[in-house]
Structure formats: C-alpha cells, structure tokens
Amino acid sequence: MKLYYATGACSLAVHIAIREAGLAFEPVKVSLPAHTLPDGSDFYQVNPRGYVPVLELDDGSRHTEVAALLQYVGDQDASHRLLPAHGSSARLPVLGLLAFISSELHKSFSWLWSKDTAESTRQTCQDKLAKRFAEFDQRLADSDYLTGDGFTVADAYAFTIINWCNFLGMSLAAYPKLQAYMARVAARPAVQEALRVEGLLK
C-alpha cells in the first residue's frame, strides 16, 4: 500500500490513521506546486485531479478523498478502535463527524489558502470557523476526543484540518478545551511519527 501525501496537507489525516492502525505502507511525498513525485515524474499520472491524498492498494488500484480513505483505513483495524463496526450505533457519530469536518471545516479553510480570495469571503469563512471551533470546544468539555474517550479517524481528520491554524496565523486561544485537545492528539506516538516523517517536527 502506498500513500501519496504532501507535507501538512489533508493527507496527513490518512497518514495518521494508517500509523494508528499499524498498517504497512509506503509514504510517497508529492510536490504540489510542481505536481511531481520524488523521481520527477508527473503526479497527474497518479491522480488526474492533481491533489492528495491518494491511497494505492496492493492490487494497484488508486483511491482519493479524505473521508472515504479514513473509512477504509479505519475498517482495516480489526479491533474497530479507529472506526466502530458496520451496523453499530457507535459508527454513525464518527461518520457524521467525517462529513461535518469535510463540509464545515475543510471546505471553509480552503478559501483561506488563496491570495485571490476576496476579503469579504475570507471574513465569512473565518466567522464560520469560529462557530465550529466553539462547538468543538464545548463538545470536548467532558471528553478527551470528539466521540468520547477513544481516538477515532474523525480525530485524525479534525486535528489535521484545525492544525492549519498554525500555518495561517489563526489563534485558538479563545477555545481552551480545543487547544488542549490539539496538544493531546499531537502527543500521540503515531501522530508524532507522521509529523516527523512529513518534516513538521524537528
């Protein structure tokens, strides 16, 4: 199995989940500005859409989209620690969070990366994110992770996207429980290793 990733991109969520699940894989770094692989070849030949993550399975098939890949990786963990079993009531909140993070956090952040985004749009996105951060801050008042005391693929996704605040100069000081959560997730051994491999830790 190969994971095509770019440093600090949304692919980090899948990178973290794979390491949390203890799966064997080969990380392949992609240069998104140049759309090239380490050997100089064209990344568009791997993914015509030109973005990460891409998960290449042992049968050679390639798959995209963070929320889908997180579900796949979570289901590879026989203990169902990262994603509760199919048909269980505990699975639905995790899947709901994956959809919520994708539409309400990931999508809002995407506008903030572009220098061409109008200031009014930028402000709208920041206001929306502030509401979502406040919601998560409240959710985390009585639990270590988003769905309780156990880390799931939803936490891998939330951590990755909210961590973009560090790149964009956005403060989480108004959300102490969320800040503590980010530190808690960052301290996990699998997360530390993923961050180290991607060059985000010294």
Steps between C-alpha positions, in 0.01 A plus 500: 500500500624849413384834634568800279516803728613862517647646816231623737223460242172321570683177414653523848168371639533177302871479587413520871220243470723249321761527772236479774372180336850356478471430128799444272531770235738708295467878532569683174551875522341715231608852404164668446640826354681301230265200500795265499610189687844449659634350175381805303209323334161662447261464793206556264574150370417374851202727561362703208334731753847600618443487875574279798435266668514203268502152648638231268401151608700184445284414197619822334168683532515863608246679714443860613296721738595530864173394659477187285862401560462548875203264500700243304800523732278491808339180376841333463539511879344174620456639851265771364685745721530767230156445349219299663368196316254516210143517620590611852339808653847619603609524135250765396638789711848442358371498142296809575810678624696404188229659285477804729877559502511466122221747429521742793872517579701371206296690241505825699876486546554442128402861423758635745796350316446705183641850477229576246215442746305821559527645850124474550511126417803455723316663792191288443709185511682609816169580670362161403810324629477689829151358553622148425798539732264615777281195437800266524622682811168425667495141374843440653407634843423149629701271275854458375399440139214600273286192560608420855813359660632315196691639201328440164559587135285811560766628740771442241303712254405774747857533628641527149260769385499708820881481503491725194442785744875483567578565133242775460571696819163423658484478879309239700548691826124557531444124502702350789343155483568483127858617559550225758353249259740601224793457738363162615470370145840639402662308786378160380794285379345428160428869445852593605643253250278627217597859576867404513490317167330800338762737637263680737702407808868566549 
